[in-house]
């Protein structure tokens, strides 16, 4: 994570102009609509009427039902009537006449093409057919799976679903309801809920509960401080886009890339954005073109030329770093009433785990001099309301009548299992034989429900099923879950916590012994204890599936060398690689000198041109006539001789240097690594994963030109260059910005197999990782551990995720209450005026 408080560079400016994907854009539009109606739901899947784009009328519904759905429904209903005599058959008049124009329009749509589309009614019918098919076969599990799926899909917000199909769905659900056992659904929750492709694919898009709450609270006109805590990857940093519908937002972020990502999303939905990064004063603030009110125009293109950044009337979202908050605040105050502004402070706990940090004085000054009465402190790991016993009274004293709100969310739509150093999944019931310890762990989890995200659903189901079968708990499934609508991943995990509290010490000893004896490793042990899963370049690479992995460590060099050492690259191959790299490094030094010299000569030529040519009327004058910038090439030709005062010497020198550079580039030696040594390539899997399930194993996809570009960079460790050939990048604060930018681009495009990153990169890294390692060298606070874990599973898809701890004491720390947290002490000290 780059915490340098500097201005945006060129690549960052360019990145905000790249539109987000259409699916991301749909989410952003839903958030904006959700601000005005927090119960809004959207679903882009199409009913037949929507697909055909014809007017919905009862007659047209009847006609389409008869033409496209009736044959399937008739067959299902005949089978249903045999098994359930009281079932009422659906009757629809099949002799329906529609308008000639509608008939012509329908004839233009090929029936086979319509049947091949994912029309929502067909999805419902497929599940209806399977419910009846498996009921007929007596397969209760499969019947329940399709029943549960239809039950959920029938409640989705799909426009214009054919009323007859909706009615048939309801009748089938009602008729088979008595056959459904909720305990069977719970016992198969991994398949029914977590891995149910239909539920994942066709679900509604709606606000998270924490977004609904904050949108509602921010409509109050009173001053307010909102502590906004929700799990990572649940849209907290997109919430300001919704809030900007009624207020102007000042978004404060220590990590610049978080602000850049927000800007990209905001600009994609035409929000007017400004930037205050590395500002000494308001004069350093820059407006995006959408926010520009006064500007010059390019004569040729007609586009926006120079923007007057001092006029910010239209700015909706000001994005700033910590250093620039006060200039940004006064800038926004000059155009808006205080009560119409909201300060949205992202991750205020950054640096709070240090006793002293250069940011601390800036943060204290920002809080003390803040004049905005509405503030949101947003993070996955904020102190609780009762823990901020200095900060909250200070805010209320400064803004009389201020409301204090505490939003704590535990939205949990996926499972990201914690795996210990021996390859076993960790859950509270595995932590201790002592029931008093278990009760303390449960209390801690209940006070930190964001941990539910890291409870493995599969292991929970095993525990719940065993306790239920053995009748060891008084909390019965049937009483806890009233109906299928109350069954989801979050409620099952909460039920598990409640169940854990229901035992006595004697029972617990027996339960613990059973699970200790029957516990199976998630990652197979093929080496000595404590090393399971760590051989990421050889034996364990196959287990890293679906997407990239992040390895968080504070000993980058050590882990980098370990990865190369364990790759077992033969000495002869390594020697050849190192010779090529050293050869290229020598040429790189010469290239660097020549490129600096070329830049200098060009700069001198340009300076000479500017000195020898006078500008007139917004253009430049050459040989007595006015020239605009379109004559720049002609201008170069006219002034080449004058440049450097040596006739054609400048042009000749530039040509000579360019030829030398090209000549050296042509003799650079390409360095490549055989696929046998690149994790999860075909030959690598053949060597290291024989007999293992490796179908979903993830590998890198790095273009040769990127490898060549890295080889040409100066100041890059040779080990990093070899790692890149293996598909592994390194995230660390580095002087060579080009290397960092290339790694960011590769990470964003999911081209890298793995990234080795220092713990500084744990806040707000928005790249999609499926697996994460936490090295044993880390010494993180509980809050920082949760932030580190939040790097995994940020996308919207339920894939195979793991968090692999190399030191089990870190897991114990995660599940243990700690009253003396540096984050709490520092927030009370810095977020106060005393």
Beta strands, then each sheet from edge to edge (+ up, - down):
strand 1: 41-42
strand 2: 205-206
strand 3: 224-229
strand 4: 248-253
strand 5: 273-276
strand 6: 286-287
strand 7: 295-297
strand 8: 304-307
strand 9: 317-320
strand 10: 341-346
strand 11: 374-379
strand 12: 403-408
strand 13: 417-419
strand 14: 549-552
strand 15: 620-622
strand 16: 625-627
strand 17: 728-731
strand 18: 754-757
strand 19: 771-774
strand 20: 802-805
sheet 1: 1+ 2-
sheet 2: 6+ 5- 9- 4- 10- 11- 3- 12-
sheet 3: 7+ 8-
sheet 4: 13+ 20+ 19+ 14+ 18+ 17+
sheet 5: 15+ 16-
end
